[in-house]
Amino acid sequence: MQPATIQLPPFTIVVDEVPVLIIEVRKFELFGGDVIYSASVQILYKGIRSKVFPVDAKDYNGLINKLKAEIDKVKFIEYAYGLDEVRRLIS
């Protein structure tokens, strides 16, 4: 059994070598008894700070997977249109 770790927001995690600022995490209990977490996050990509946006997930692994998808979108925009377009779209 691993000891529980507690991190008080705001804190930064690194996903696919990109820092992501976790600003706030809220817990919601649904009618069926399921629990979902809503995190307010900000991506820091190559010196560009994104707008704060919500990511909903059931657990930490779900959050990481959704953040990977968001970062992949940003990387694709950079590849297809350049860093100026990334700056225009996310900040």
Secondary structure, 3 states (H helix, E strand, C coil): CCCCCCCCCCEEEEECCEEEEEEEEEEEECCCCCEEEEEEEEEEECCEECCCEEEEECCHHHHHHHHHHHHHHHHHHHHHHCHHHHHHHHC
